[in-house]
Amino acid sequence: MDIRNIVKRPIVTEKAALLKEKDNKYTFVVNKDANKFQIKQAIESLFNVKVESVHTSNYVGKSKRMGVHSGYKSDWKKAIVKLGAGQEIQVVNEV
């Protein structure tokens, strides 16, 4: 799997900001098929940082309706990445 297809985008929420300030953890939406080792390699090579640990969560898409039409939101995977002491990811800080 290509490294650029593993990490899709950062998650910018209040909870993610608190994790970043308190524990130096960053939150990303990642490819559903990526495992923890692939996510760690992708973050380290894309942002030039040292990753200590990776925690992942799978989310099932909810059903949604617009009038008589119904459908589902996509399934997605979230990764919480803990960095080494004194390291940060600049791209997420600018958002």
C-alpha positions as CSV (number, residue, x, y, z in Angstrom):
1,M,0.0,0.0,0.0
2,D,1.3,3.5,-0.9
3,I,2.2,5.7,2.0
4,R,0.3,8.7,0.6
5,N,-2.9,6.6,0.5
6,I,-2.8,5.6,4.2
7,V,-3.2,8.9,5.9
8,K,-6.2,10.8,4.6
9,R,-6.6,13.9,6.8
10,P,-6.2,15.1,10.3
11,I,-9.2,15.3,12.7
12,V,-9.5,18.8,14.1
13,T,-11.9,18.8,17.0
14,E,-11.8,20.0,20.6
15,K,-11.1,16.5,21.8
16,A,-8.2,16.1,19.4
17,A,-6.8,19.5,20.5
18,L,-6.9,18.4,24.1
19,L,-5.1,15.2,23.3
20,K,-2.5,17.1,21.4
21,E,-1.8,19.6,24.3
22,K,-2.0,17.1,27.1
23,D,-0.4,13.9,25.8
24,N,1.3,14.9,22.5
25,K,-1.2,12.7,20.5
26,Y,-2.4,13.5,17.0
27,T,-5.6,12.1,15.4
28,F,-6.0,11.2,11.8
29,V,-8.6,9.6,9.4
30,V,-6.7,6.7,7.8
31,N,-7.4,4.0,5.2
32,K,-9.6,1.2,6.5
33,D,-7.3,-1.5,5.4
34,A,-4.1,0.0,7.0
35,N,-2.7,-1.7,10.1
36,K,-0.8,0.0,13.0
37,F,2.6,-0.8,11.6
38,Q,1.8,0.8,8.2
39,I,0.2,3.9,9.9
40,K,3.4,4.3,12.0
41,Q,5.7,4.1,8.9
42,A,3.5,6.5,7.0
43,I,3.4,9.2,9.8
44,E,7.2,8.9,10.4
45,S,8.0,9.3,6.7
46,L,5.5,12.0,5.9
47,F,6.2,14.2,8.9
48,N,9.7,13.2,9.9
49,V,8.8,12.5,13.5
50,K,9.3,9.5,15.8
51,V,6.1,7.6,16.7
52,E,5.8,5.9,20.0
53,S,2.4,4.2,19.7
54,V,-0.6,4.0,17.5
55,H,-4.2,3.3,18.6
56,T,-6.9,2.6,16.0
57,S,-10.7,2.6,16.0
58,N,-13.1,1.4,13.3
59,Y,-16.3,3.3,12.8
60,V,-19.4,1.9,11.0
61,G,-21.2,4.3,8.7
62,K,-24.6,5.5,9.9
63,S,-27.8,5.3,7.8
64,K,-29.0,8.7,6.6
65,R,-32.3,9.8,4.9
66,M,-33.2,12.7,2.7
67,G,-36.9,12.5,2.3
68,V,-37.8,9.2,0.7
69,H,-34.2,8.5,-0.3
70,S,-32.0,6.6,2.1
71,G,-28.4,5.6,2.2
72,Y,-25.3,5.1,4.4
73,K,-22.3,7.2,5.3
74,S,-19.0,5.5,4.6
75,D,-17.2,3.3,7.1
76,W,-14.0,4.9,8.3
77,K,-11.0,4.3,10.6
78,K,-9.4,6.7,13.1
79,A,-5.8,6.5,14.3
80,I,-4.5,8.2,17.4
81,V,-0.7,8.6,17.1
82,K,1.5,9.4,20.1
83,L,4.8,11.1,19.3
84,G,8.1,11.1,21.1
85,A,8.9,13.9,23.7
86,G,9.6,17.3,22.1
87,Q,8.2,16.4,18.7
88,E,5.3,17.9,16.9
89,I,3.6,17.9,13.5
90,Q,3.5,21.4,12.0
91,V,0.7,20.7,9.5
92,V,-1.8,20.0,12.2
93,N,-0.7,23.0,14.3
94,E,-1.5,25.4,11.5
95,V,-5.1,24.4,11.1
